Amino acid sequence: MPIRVCDLLSIEKVNTTIPMKKQFIVAFIALISFTTPFITRAQTAEKQATIKVSGEVTTPLTIDAAYLQKFTPTTVVRKDRDGNDHTYTGVTVAEILKSAGVTLGPELKGENLTKYLAVEASDGYQVIFALAELDKAFTDRAIILATTVDGKSLAPGDGPYRIIVQDEKKPARCIKQVTAMSVHFIK
């Protein structure tokens, strides 16, 4: 009997039913094997996260969690966008800048008052602060580099380092995932 082209093209349905339990197990294993490397990298990145402090400083710094432990912790209570209070703990930005040799305190006068701090996040977002906003000689408001919120590490999307500005009405300068701080003169 001759073979027809239409016979060659006909495909019978193959029985591909797999029990639901096996499908679930296979999907679960695939999910775990796919996401584990990303979770591990995120945890490693958090442990190794650093912040570069540069610009008009006498001692450029690369700070990490171990470096921050040498400072006295400062706590700031701040409301989130829903009006709920959260307690952030970290180090005042002024203390970090002092350790980098930035002009603060009695020397923050004259042309030194034209200096500002630019803070940058991992996504390129930037905010600025006049040095006087950070100095206890000028204000009682605390601006901290937070490492915890409500006693827990910052969430991956917020940390490991976040600037928290006490009593500021809008959270726009509470920059998340801080990677750099640089001091400059106004041009």
Secondary structure, 3 states (H helix, E strand, C coil): CCCCHHHHHCCCCCCCCCCHHHHHHHHHHHHHHHHHHHHHHHHHHHHHCCEEEEECCCCCEEECHHHHCCCCCEEEEEECCCCCEEEEEEEEHHHHHHHCCCCCHHHCCHHHHHEEEEEEECCCCEEEEEHHHHCCCCCCCCEEEEEEECCEECCCCCCCCEEEECCCCCHHHCCCCEEEEEEEECC
